[in-house]
Each structure stands twice: as C-alpha cells, then as structure tokens.
C-alpha cells in the first residue's frame, strides 16, 4: 500500500516558491485555497496578501538584490488576482472618483 502525502501549497521562505508544486507563490492551488478560506471576507484576504507581499519584497531583496521582480510584477502576483472579474470589493464604480461630477458638496450629502 502506497500512502501519498500531499504537501500544502504554502510559501517556502525566503525564495517564495510553493512548497507543494514549486511554482511562484501564490500558485494556482494556493489561490483556490485562499479564496475558499477567505470566501466571506475578501478584505482580510487582501490584508493577508499585502503582508505576504511586504515579506516577499524584504526576503527577495536580501536574497537576490539584483534579481528582485519589479513592483508591478509583484503586485500582480500577490494582490491583483483576487479582484480579477470580481468588483465586489470596490466601494465606487471605476472612474467615478476622478470624475468632476462625482464630487459631493455639503448640500448634496445625506
């Protein structure tokens, strides 16, 4: 009888690759697990991922200062994926904050 033990899809620090599959963390399986875990609290998922991003920047900067991925690349890797196709976390429609018609005056406030 062969027993197969699945490794969790958690990061190996300081290199930030997945313990389970060796892909850059968060890998596809880690993303699915995180979405399931934080299903009812996306704000907490973003807080967790922002902390992981900060840790990754520190770790990778110390480990390989000349090879640290760019800011946009790390942002996409850690923070942009939960919101793709999901606007539930947004408080205002895109573009409404920089539109002159979206400014509220004292008279228009409830």
Secondary structure, DSSP 8 states (H G I E B T S, - for coil): ----------EETTTTEETTT-SBSS-HHHHHHHHHHTTT-HHHHHHHHHHHHHHHHHHHHHH-GGG---HHHHHIIIIIGGGTT--TT-SS-TTSTTSGGG---TTT--
